[in-house]
Amino acid sequence: MSLVMKIGFGAALSLMTLASLAQADEFKLSNNQRISCSRGLSAGKLNTATCKSYAYLFNAKTSEYFRCQVSLALTRDNKEVINVQADGGCAKKPRIFDTDGNYSFDATETEPPNTNSFFGPGGYAIWASDNNNQKIRGCIIISSGLGSDISKCIDMTFQ
């Protein structure tokens, strides 16, 4: 085998090894997506419907997660659709556990503002567990109504 082929083979093998190490993080989508819609009437007999849905993408190795939201607003009159707007994106959130591991995750959203939502749009709950140990953490994040969210996580005890 020529020297050039040996060097090329070695470089390819090194790149494949680095690529497999870079892909060590495993991302999982939460199983508990919600959608909420509202309707409103505007002047001139226009109807507007707005729908939002949330999902969570979880890094099963680091316990970091992303809160993702998609929304669609539709405005129409009695005869036609006048305007459609859509938006979405994901916001990175902090780690739930301090160390890397092998974690499972789920999340749930509160409903849109109602009697259960004292300070604004409500909040969400995050549950994460260690797949290799008897360890689970529950977190609740709510809007303070003052611009910043309040987040508290509790390690569960087993009796």
Secondary structure, DSSP 8 states (H G I E B T S, - for coil): --HHHHHHHHHHHHHHHHHHHHT---EEE-S--EEEEEEEEETTTEEEEEEEEEEEEEETTT--EEEEEEEEEEEE-SS-EEEEEEEEEEEEE--SSSS---EEEEEEE--SSSTT-SSSS-EEEEEEEETTTTEEEEEEEEE-SSSSEEEEEEE----
